[in-house]
Amino acid sequence: MITINTIIDSDKVMVLDAGQVVEYDIPHHLLDKSDGLFSKLVKQTGNEMSVRLKQMAIQYYNRKNNINENEGEVNSNCTDNYS
């Protein structure tokens, strides 16, 4: 099993269940789905690590999209680099 903190800053994550793709998106969006498999895997790491992983995913998303983390503002040159 892969350690989740090694993929939390990936552009996209593919989650498989029984060999079938069940989720495919950026980690930040996958973690927004509380009933999703990726979100459940993160929760299994424990409360402290789960909070840390979610923070890491948000920070990566913000950095990738030029979002000012303190104010939630988007830089005018922002493009969604995840498509």
Jmol script that loads the backbone (N, CA, C; Angstrom):
load data "model"
ATOM      1  N   MET A   1       0.850  -1.185   0.000  1.00  0.00           N
ATOM      2  CA  MET A   1       0.000   0.000   0.000  1.00  0.00           C
ATOM      3  C   MET A   1       0.888   1.238   0.000  1.00  0.00           C
ATOM      4  N   ILE A   2       0.507   2.211  -0.789  1.00  0.00           N
ATOM      5  CA  ILE A   2       1.278   3.451  -0.885  1.00  0.00           C
ATOM      6  C   ILE A   2       0.992   4.348   0.316  1.00  0.00           C
ATOM      7  N   THR A   3       2.009   5.064   0.754  1.00  0.00           N
ATOM      8  CA  THR A   3       1.827   6.029   1.824  1.00  0.00           C
ATOM      9  C   THR A   3       1.164   7.261   1.224  1.00  0.00           C
ATOM     10  N   ILE A   4       0.039   7.663   1.758  1.00  0.00           N
ATOM     11  CA  ILE A   4      -0.766   8.723   1.153  1.00  0.00           C
ATOM     12  C   ILE A   4      -0.022  10.052   1.091  1.00  0.00           C
ATOM     13  N   ASN A   5       0.827  10.332   2.074  1.00  0.00           N
ATOM     14  CA  ASN A   5       1.514  11.626   2.046  1.00  0.00           C
ATOM     15  C   ASN A   5       2.480  11.758   0.873  1.00  0.00           C
ATOM     16  N   THR A   6       2.814  10.649   0.210  1.00  0.00           N
ATOM     17  CA  THR A   6       3.695  10.726  -0.958  1.00  0.00           C
ATOM     18  C   THR A   6       2.933  11.082  -2.235  1.00  0.00           C
ATOM     19  N   ILE A   7       1.606  11.012  -2.199  1.00  0.00           N
ATOM     20  CA  ILE A   7       0.816  11.340  -3.388  1.00  0.00           C
ATOM     21  C   ILE A   7      -0.127  12.520  -3.173  1.00  0.00           C
ATOM     22  N   ILE A   8      -0.180  13.064  -1.974  1.00  0.00           N
ATOM     23  CA  ILE A   8      -1.155  14.112  -1.658  1.00  0.00           C
ATOM     24  C   ILE A   8      -0.907  15.378  -2.471  1.00  0.00           C
ATOM     25  N   ASP A   9       0.316  15.570  -2.965  1.00  0.00           N
ATOM     26  CA  ASP A   9       0.599  16.751  -3.786  1.00  0.00           C
ATOM     27  C   ASP A   9       0.716  16.393  -5.267  1.00  0.00           C
ATOM     28  N   SER A  10       0.052  15.326  -5.660  1.00  0.00           N
ATOM     29  CA  SER A  10       0.022  14.921  -7.067  1.00  0.00           C
ATOM     30  C   SER A  10      -1.010  15.753  -7.822  1.00  0.00           C
ATOM     31  N   ASP A  11      -0.802  15.868  -9.138  1.00  0.00           N
ATOM     32  CA  ASP A  11      -1.778  16.593  -9.952  1.00  0.00           C
ATOM     33  C   ASP A  11      -3.124  15.877  -9.946  1.00  0.00           C
ATOM     34  N   LYS A  12      -3.088  14.570 -10.039  1.00  0.00           N
ATOM     35  CA  LYS A  12      -4.322  13.777  -9.979  1.00  0.00           C
ATOM     36  C   LYS A  12      -4.024  12.447  -9.303  1.00  0.00           C
ATOM     37  N   VAL A  13      -5.052  11.862  -8.722  1.00  0.00           N
ATOM     38  CA  VAL A  13      -4.943  10.564  -8.064  1.00  0.00           C
ATOM     39  C   VAL A  13      -6.032   9.661  -8.637  1.00  0.00           C
ATOM     40  N   MET A  14      -5.634   8.443  -8.979  1.00  0.00           N
ATOM     41  CA  MET A  14      -6.588   7.441  -9.444  1.00  0.00           C
ATOM     42  C   MET A  14      -6.762   6.428  -8.318  1.00  0.00           C
ATOM     43  N   VAL A  15      -7.995   6.233  -7.910  1.00  0.00           N
ATOM     44  CA  VAL A  15      -8.298   5.301  -6.832  1.00  0.00           C
ATOM     45  C   VAL A  15      -8.985   4.087  -7.448  1.00  0.00           C
ATOM     46  N   LEU A  16      -8.411   2.916  -7.177  1.00  0.00           N
ATOM     47  CA  LEU A  16      -8.959   1.663  -7.708  1.00  0.00           C
ATOM     48  C   LEU A  16      -9.594   0.849  -6.590  1.00  0.00           C
ATOM     49  N   ASP A  17     -10.636   0.143  -6.938  1.00  0.00           N
ATOM     50  CA  ASP A  17     -11.264  -0.802  -6.023  1.00  0.00           C
ATOM     51  C   ASP A  17     -11.572  -2.052  -6.831  1.00  0.00           C
ATOM     52  N   ALA A  18     -10.977  -3.157  -6.448  1.00  0.00           N
ATOM     53  CA  ALA A  18     -11.130  -4.436  -7.157  1.00  0.00           C
ATOM     54  C   ALA A  18     -10.762  -4.280  -8.634  1.00  0.00           C
ATOM     55  N   GLY A  19      -9.722  -3.498  -8.897  1.00  0.00           N
ATOM     56  CA  GLY A  19      -9.231  -3.331 -10.257  1.00  0.00           C
ATOM     57  C   GLY A  19     -10.010  -2.343 -11.106  1.00  0.00           C
ATOM     58  N   GLN A  20     -11.017  -1.721 -10.551  1.00  0.00           N
ATOM     59  CA  GLN A  20     -11.839  -0.746 -11.273  1.00  0.00           C
ATOM     60  C   GLN A  20     -11.563   0.664 -10.752  1.00  0.00           C
ATOM     61  N   VAL A  21     -11.497   1.624 -11.667  1.00  0.00           N
ATOM     62  CA  VAL A  21     -11.315   3.018 -11.271  1.00  0.00           C
ATOM     63  C   VAL A  21     -12.619   3.506 -10.646  1.00  0.00           C
ATOM     64  N   VAL A  22     -12.531   3.943  -9.388  1.00  0.00           N
ATOM     65  CA  VAL A  22     -13.725   4.441  -8.707  1.00  0.00           C
ATOM     66  C   VAL A  22     -13.655   5.953  -8.485  1.00  0.00           C
ATOM     67  N   GLU A  23     -12.448   6.509  -8.507  1.00  0.00           N
ATOM     68  CA  GLU A  23     -12.282   7.957  -8.364  1.00  0.00           C
ATOM     69  C   GLU A  23     -11.045   8.390  -9.135  1.00  0.00           C
ATOM     70  N   TYR A  24     -11.109   9.585  -9.696  1.00  0.00           N
ATOM     71  CA  TYR A  24      -9.961  10.150 -10.400  1.00  0.00           C
ATOM     72  C   TYR A  24     -10.124  11.654 -10.399  1.00  0.00           C
ATOM     73  N   ASP A  25      -9.269  12.334  -9.637  1.00  0.00           N
ATOM     74  CA  ASP A  25      -9.359  13.794  -9.522  1.00  0.00           C
ATOM     75  C   ASP A  25      -8.141  14.280  -8.758  1.00  0.00           C
ATOM     76  N   ILE A  26      -8.082  15.577  -8.530  1.00  0.00           N
ATOM     77  CA  ILE A  26      -7.008  16.126  -7.705  1.00  0.00           C
ATOM     78  C   ILE A  26      -7.312  15.780  -6.246  1.00  0.00           C
ATOM     79  N   PRO A  27      -6.280  15.567  -5.440  1.00  0.00           N
ATOM     80  CA  PRO A  27      -6.507  15.166  -4.047  1.00  0.00           C
ATOM     81  C   PRO A  27      -7.446  16.098  -3.273  1.00  0.00           C
ATOM     82  N   HIS A  28      -7.303  17.398  -3.485  1.00  0.00           N
ATOM     83  CA  HIS A  28      -8.153  18.365  -2.781  1.00  0.00           C
ATOM     84  C   HIS A  28      -9.635  18.107  -3.069  1.00  0.00           C
ATOM     85  N   HIS A  29      -9.977  17.842  -4.310  1.00  0.00           N
ATOM     86  CA  HIS A  29     -11.369  17.569  -4.660  1.00  0.00           C
ATOM     87  C   HIS A  29     -11.827  16.212  -4.146  1.00  0.00           C
ATOM     88  N   LEU A  30     -10.949  15.229  -4.196  1.00  0.00           N
ATOM     89  CA  LEU A  30     -11.311  13.908  -3.664  1.00  0.00           C
ATOM     90  C   LEU A  30     -11.601  13.974  -2.173  1.00  0.00           C
ATOM     91  N   LEU A  31     -10.856  14.799  -1.467  1.00  0.00           N
ATOM     92  CA  LEU A  31     -11.062  14.917  -0.019  1.00  0.00           C
ATOM     93  C   LEU A  31     -12.343  15.674   0.325  1.00  0.00           C
ATOM     94  N   ASP A  32     -12.879  16.425  -0.625  1.00  0.00           N
ATOM     95  CA  ASP A  32     -14.161  17.112  -0.408  1.00  0.00           C
ATOM     96  C   ASP A  32     -15.328  16.133  -0.391  1.00  0.00           C
ATOM     97  N   LYS A  33     -15.125  14.946  -0.967  1.00  0.00           N
ATOM     98  CA  LYS A  33     -16.169  13.920  -1.009  1.00  0.00           C
ATOM     99  C   LYS A  33     -16.023  13.039   0.233  1.00  0.00           C
ATOM    100  N   SER A  34     -16.739  13.380   1.287  1.00  0.00           N
ATOM    101  CA  SER A  34     -16.570  12.670   2.561  1.00  0.00           C
ATOM    102  C   SER A  34     -16.907  11.185   2.470  1.00  0.00           C
ATOM    103  N   ASP A  35     -17.755  10.813   1.509  1.00  0.00           N
ATOM    104  CA  ASP A  35     -18.117   9.403   1.371  1.00  0.00           C
ATOM    105  C   ASP A  35     -17.271   8.681   0.319  1.00  0.00           C
ATOM    106  N   GLY A  36     -16.278   9.379  -0.246  1.00  0.00           N
ATOM    107  CA  GLY A  36     -15.424   8.775  -1.265  1.00  0.00           C
ATOM    108  C   GLY A  36     -14.377   7.848  -0.667  1.00  0.00           C
ATOM    109  N   LEU A  37     -13.870   6.945  -1.479  1.00  0.00           N
ATOM    110  CA  LEU A  37     -12.883   5.966  -1.025  1.00  0.00           C
ATOM    111  C   LEU A  37     -11.577   6.640  -0.616  1.00  0.00           C
ATOM    112  N   PHE A  38     -11.107   7.618  -1.389  1.00  0.00           N
ATOM    113  CA  PHE A  38      -9.867   8.305  -1.040  1.00  0.00           C
ATOM    114  C   PHE A  38     -10.004   9.014   0.303  1.00  0.00           C
ATOM    115  N   SER A  39     -11.118   9.675   0.495  1.00  0.00           N
ATOM    116  CA  SER A  39     -11.379  10.357   1.761  1.00  0.00           C
ATOM    117  C   SER A  39     -11.401   9.363   2.924  1.00  0.00           C
ATOM    118  N   LYS A  40     -11.986   8.201   2.708  1.00  0.00           N
ATOM    119  CA  LYS A  40     -12.027   7.173   3.751  1.00  0.00           C
ATOM    120  C   LYS A  40     -10.635   6.635   4.057  1.00  0.00           C
ATOM    121  N   LEU A  41      -9.803   6.484   3.020  1.00  0.00           N
ATOM    122  CA  LEU A  41      -8.427   6.036   3.240  1.00  0.00           C
ATOM    123  C   LEU A  41      -7.649   7.049   4.072  1.00  0.00           C
ATOM    124  N   VAL A  42      -7.843   8.322   3.780  1.00  0.00           N
ATOM    125  CA  VAL A  42      -7.168   9.375   4.536  1.00  0.00           C
ATOM    126  C   VAL A  42      -7.635   9.354   5.992  1.00  0.00           C
ATOM    127  N   LYS A  43      -8.927   9.173   6.209  1.00  0.00           N
ATOM    128  CA  LYS A  43      -9.457   9.122   7.580  1.00  0.00           C
ATOM    129  C   LYS A  43      -8.852   7.964   8.376  1.00  0.00           C
ATOM    130  N   GLN A  44      -8.524   6.874   7.690  1.00  0.00           N
ATOM    131  CA  GLN A  44      -7.945   5.710   8.367  1.00  0.00           C
ATOM    132  C   GLN A  44      -6.535   5.983   8.897  1.00  0.00           C
ATOM    133  N   THR A  45      -5.906   7.063   8.462  1.00  0.00           N
ATOM    134  CA  THR A  45      -4.561   7.391   8.942  1.00  0.00           C
ATOM    135  C   THR A  45      -4.590   7.984  10.350  1.00  0.00           C
ATOM    136  N   GLY A  46      -5.774   8.284  10.849  1.00  0.00           N
ATOM    137  CA  GLY A  46      -5.911   8.879  12.174  1.00  0.00           C
ATOM    138  C   GLY A  46      -6.226  10.356  12.062  1.00  0.00           C
ATOM    139  N   ASN A  47      -6.773  10.913  13.127  1.00  0.00           N
ATOM    140  CA  ASN A  47      -7.238  12.294  13.107  1.00  0.00           C
ATOM    141  C   ASN A  47      -6.114  13.287  12.816  1.00  0.00           C
ATOM    142  N   GLU A  48      -5.002  13.157  13.508  1.00  0.00           N
ATOM    143  CA  GLU A  48      -3.896  14.106  13.345  1.00  0.00           C
ATOM    144  C   GLU A  48      -3.330  14.067  11.931  1.00  0.00           C
ATOM    145  N   MET A  49      -3.066  12.877  11.419  1.00  0.00           N
ATOM    146  CA  MET A  49      -2.515  12.751  10.076  1.00  0.00           C
ATOM    147  C   MET A  49      -3.539  13.157   9.027  1.00  0.00           C
ATOM    148  N   SER A  50      -4.792  12.841   9.256  1.00  0.00           N
ATOM    149  CA  SER A  50      -5.859  13.206   8.331  1.00  0.00           C
ATOM    150  C   SER A  50      -5.940  14.722   8.166  1.00  0.00           C
ATOM    151  N   VAL A  51      -5.881  15.433   9.263  1.00  0.00           N
ATOM    152  CA  VAL A  51      -5.907  16.904   9.221  1.00  0.00           C
ATOM    153  C   VAL A  51      -4.684  17.422   8.473  1.00  0.00           C
ATOM    154  N   ARG A  52      -3.541  16.837   8.753  1.00  0.00           N
ATOM    155  CA  ARG A  52      -2.299  17.265   8.091  1.00  0.00           C
ATOM    156  C   ARG A  52      -2.354  17.012   6.585  1.00  0.00           C
ATOM    157  N   LEU A  53      -2.850  15.853   6.180  1.00  0.00           N
ATOM    158  CA  LEU A  53      -2.955  15.524   4.762  1.00  0.00           C
ATOM    159  C   LEU A  53      -3.912  16.468   4.039  1.00  0.00           C
ATOM    160  N   LYS A  54      -5.029  16.794   4.677  1.00  0.00           N
ATOM    161  CA  LYS A  54      -5.982  17.729   4.082  1.00  0.00           C
ATOM    162  C   LYS A  54      -5.351  19.108   3.920  1.00  0.00           C
ATOM    163  N   GLN A  55      -4.579  19.549   4.915  1.00  0.00           N
ATOM    164  CA  GLN A  55      -3.892  20.833   4.821  1.00  0.00           C
ATOM    165  C   GLN A  55      -2.875  20.817   3.683  1.00  0.00           C
ATOM    166  N   MET A  56      -2.155  19.715   3.548  1.00  0.00           N
ATOM    167  CA  MET A  56      -1.172  19.594   2.473  1.00  0.00           C
ATOM    168  C   MET A  56      -1.852  19.655   1.105  1.00  0.00           C
ATOM    169  N   ALA A  57      -2.984  18.994   0.962  1.00  0.00           N
ATOM    170  CA  ALA A  57      -3.718  18.991  -0.304  1.00  0.00           C
ATOM    171  C   ALA A  57      -4.213  20.390  -0.648  1.00  0.00           C
ATOM    172  N   ILE A  58      -4.721  21.101   0.345  1.00  0.00           N
ATOM    173  CA  ILE A  58      -5.200  22.470   0.123  1.00  0.00           C
ATOM    174  C   ILE A  58      -4.049  23.386  -0.241  1.00  0.00           C
ATOM    175  N   GLN A  59      -2.925  23.264   0.462  1.00  0.00           N
ATOM    176  CA  GLN A  59      -1.762  24.101   0.167  1.00  0.00           C
ATOM    177  C   GLN A  59      -1.264  23.860  -1.253  1.00  0.00           C
ATOM    178  N   TYR A  60      -1.183  22.612  -1.668  1.00  0.00           N
ATOM    179  CA  TYR A  60      -0.730  22.297  -3.013  1.00  0.00           C
ATOM    180  C   TYR A  60      -1.705  22.864  -4.049  1.00  0.00           C
ATOM    181  N   TYR A  61      -2.997  22.674  -3.812  1.00  0.00           N
ATOM    182  CA  TYR A  61      -4.019  23.195  -4.724  1.00  0.00           C
ATOM    183  C   TYR A  61      -3.899  24.711  -4.853  1.00  0.00           C
ATOM    184  N   ASN A  62      -3.769  25.392  -3.721  1.00  0.00           N
ATOM    185  CA  ASN A  62      -3.657  26.849  -3.726  1.00  0.00           C
ATOM    186  C   ASN A  62      -2.401  27.309  -4.456  1.00  0.00           C
ATOM    187  N   ARG A  63      -1.295  26.658  -4.193  1.00  0.00           N
ATOM    188  CA  ARG A  63      -0.031  27.017  -4.838  1.00  0.00           C
ATOM    189  C   ARG A  63      -0.113  26.775  -6.343  1.00  0.00           C
ATOM    190  N   LYS A  64      -0.684  25.653  -6.734  1.00  0.00           N
ATOM    191  CA  LYS A  64      -0.796  25.295  -8.148  1.00  0.00           C
ATOM    192  C   LYS A  64      -1.698  26.271  -8.911  1.00  0.00           C
ATOM    193  N   ASN A  65      -2.698  26.814  -8.236  1.00  0.00           N
ATOM    194  CA  ASN A  65      -3.666  27.710  -8.855  1.00  0.00           C
ATOM    195  C   ASN A  65      -3.462  29.179  -8.496  1.00  0.00           C
ATOM    196  N   ASN A  66      -2.311  29.495  -7.916  1.00  0.00           N
ATOM    197  CA  ASN A  66      -1.970  30.881  -7.565  1.00  0.00           C
ATOM    198  C   ASN A  66      -3.013  31.542  -6.671  1.00  0.00           C
ATOM    199  N   ILE A  67      -3.494  30.798  -5.698  1.00  0.00           N
ATOM    200  CA  ILE A  67      -4.474  31.326  -4.755  1.00  0.00           C
ATOM    201  C   ILE A  67      -3.730  31.771  -3.503  1.00  0.00           C
ATOM    202  N   ASN A  68      -3.989  32.999  -3.076  1.00  0.00           N
ATOM    203  CA  ASN A  68      -3.393  33.514  -1.851  1.00  0.00           C
ATOM    204  C   ASN A  68      -4.061  32.810  -0.687  1.00  0.00           C
ATOM    205  N   GLU A  69      -3.306  31.986   0.028  1.00  0.00           N
ATOM    206  CA  GLU A  69      -3.865  31.168   1.108  1.00  0.00           C
ATOM    207  C   GLU A  69      -4.436  31.986   2.253  1.00  0.00           C
ATOM    208  N   ASN A  70      -3.884  33.164   2.501  1.00  0.00           N
ATOM    209  CA  ASN A  70      -4.352  33.979   3.619  1.00  0.00           C
ATOM    210  C   ASN A  70      -5.666  34.676   3.318  1.00  0.00           C
ATOM    211  N   GLU A  71      -5.885  35.034   2.075  1.00  0.00           N
ATOM    212  CA  GLU A  71      -7.070  35.800   1.737  1.00  0.00           C
ATOM    213  C   GLU A  71      -8.036  35.054   0.845  1.00  0.00           C
ATOM    214  N   GLY A  72      -7.619  33.899   0.306  1.00  0.00           N
ATOM    215  CA  GLY A  72      -8.477  33.145  -0.580  1.00  0.00           C
ATOM    216  C   GLY A  72      -8.660  33.808  -1.932  1.00  0.00           C
ATOM    217  N   GLU A  73      -7.764  34.744  -2.276  1.00  0.00           N
ATOM    218  CA  GLU A  73      -7.871  35.459  -3.543  1.00  0.00           C
ATOM    219  C   GLU A  73      -7.130  34.706  -4.635  1.00  0.00           C
ATOM    220  N   VAL A  74      -7.663  34.802  -5.830  1.00  0.00           N
ATOM    221  CA  VAL A  74      -7.057  34.156  -6.976  1.00  0.00           C
ATOM    222  C   VAL A  74      -6.260  35.194  -7.754  1.00  0.00           C
ATOM    223  N   ASN A  75      -5.040  34.844  -8.125  1.00  0.00           N
ATOM    224  CA  ASN A  75      -4.210  35.692  -8.969  1.00  0.00           C
ATOM    225  C   ASN A  75      -4.874  35.792 -10.335  1.00  0.00           C
ATOM    226  N   SER A  76      -4.858  36.968 -10.950  1.00  0.00           N
ATOM    227  CA  SER A  76      -5.522  37.176 -12.229  1.00  0.00           C
ATOM    228  C   SER A  76      -4.915  36.333 -13.347  1.00  0.00           C
ATOM    229  N   ASN A  77      -3.705  35.822 -13.158  1.00  0.00           N
ATOM    230  CA  ASN A  77      -3.053  34.986 -14.157  1.00  0.00           C
ATOM    231  C   ASN A  77      -3.327  33.503 -13.934  1.00  0.00           C
ATOM    232  N   CYS A  78      -4.246  33.199 -13.075  1.00  0.00           N
ATOM    233  CA  CYS A  78      -4.515  31.803 -12.685  1.00  0.00           C
ATOM    234  C   CYS A  78      -5.152  31.021 -13.821  1.00  0.00           C
ATOM    235  N   THR A  79      -4.653  29.829 -14.016  1.00  0.00           N
ATOM    236  CA  THR A  79      -5.288  28.881 -14.916  1.00  0.00           C
ATOM    237  C   THR A  79      -5.375  27.564 -14.177  1.00  0.00           C
ATOM    238  N   ASP A  80      -6.411  26.836 -14.421  1.00  0.00           N
ATOM    239  CA  ASP A  80      -6.570  25.539 -13.775  1.00  0.00           C
ATOM    240  C   ASP A  80      -5.637  24.569 -14.462  1.00  0.00           C
ATOM    241  N   ASN A  81      -4.599  24.153 -13.761  1.00  0.00           N
ATOM    242  CA  ASN A  81      -3.581  23.290 -14.323  1.00  0.00           C
ATOM    243  C   ASN A  81      -3.875  21.811 -14.136  1.00  0.00           C
ATOM    244  N   TYR A  82      -5.106  21.459 -13.825  1.00  0.00           N
ATOM    245  CA  TYR A  82      -5.422  20.072 -13.515  1.00  0.00           C
ATOM    246  C   TYR A  82      -6.156  19.362 -14.630  1.00  0.00           C
ATOM    247  N   SER A  83      -6.499  20.030 -15.697  1.00  0.00           N
ATOM    248  CA  SER A  83      -7.292  19.350 -16.720  1.00  0.00           C
ATOM    249  C   SER A  83      -6.458  18.527 -17.648  1.00  0.00           C
TER     250      SER A  83
END
end "model"
wireframe off; spacefill off
backbone 0.3
color backbone group
